[in-house]
Amino acid sequence: MSLVAGTGPLSRDRAGQLSPPVADDVVYIEPHPRRVQGIRDGATVIDTERALMVHRRGAPLSYAFAADEIGDLPADPVPEAPGFVVVPWTAMDSWLEEGRALVHYPPNPYHRVDCRPTARGLRVEVSGTILVDTVDTMIVFETALKPRLYVNPSLVRTDLLSRSATTSYCNYKGYATYWNVDVGGTVVTDAAWSYDDPLPETLPIKGMLSFDETKVDVLAEMPESASYSDCGCQIPGK
């Protein structure tokens, strides 16, 4: 994400312009001086501070390790970095970066999340019933994604919400809890989500709710030309 995906500067759908233009197959590789550990069968089989980070368009962000540090683990060479290889993410039972457990992919050093209190209006309606109508919101700016509004549950008809079994994980926000809406027997599943125990970067949105405009009627006062976008989290079964 960030450099080579979404609207990042090296993606196909970059928001800005590069001058002079860069090749479509550009690959960016950089030192990543953080402690990266891979755990398999209860043993630490990768433990290094010499990893590289590989940003390749059309491919997930990945770590590359010196070939002499990974033993007989499965690996693919990195043509642009002789002597370094990529170990498949699924080859490990778990990955750690500076002690933080990772899910799905490495965290991107160019990915930023800013949470700002704002007076932007948010109105959410289901089957003619208003769930939210306020200008007391929190706007979240996240690299390569469209801004999104969150709202304190005290300003929401939470009596119409029930917890869903769905969960998702984001390396920048943490685990999300999803909520169904029930209005007069009309049930909308996974209509909203919240982060009950967010990562330090996103503590300002702890417990706040954001609504899925593809499932409920959302009128949000957003920055010009901005609209809602997928949050980038991975939802099992969706």
Protein Blocks (a to p, Z undefined) as FASTA:
>chain_A
ZZlgcjbfkbmkbfbdcdddddfkbccddddfbccdddeehiafbdcfkbccdddehiac
dddddfklnojaccdddfklghiacddfklpfbdceehiacehiacdfkbccdddddfbd
cdddeehiafbdcfbdcddddehiacdddddfklpcfklgccdfbdcddfknopaddddd
deehiacehkbccdfbbcfklmmmgoiacddfklbccdddddehiacddehiacehZZ
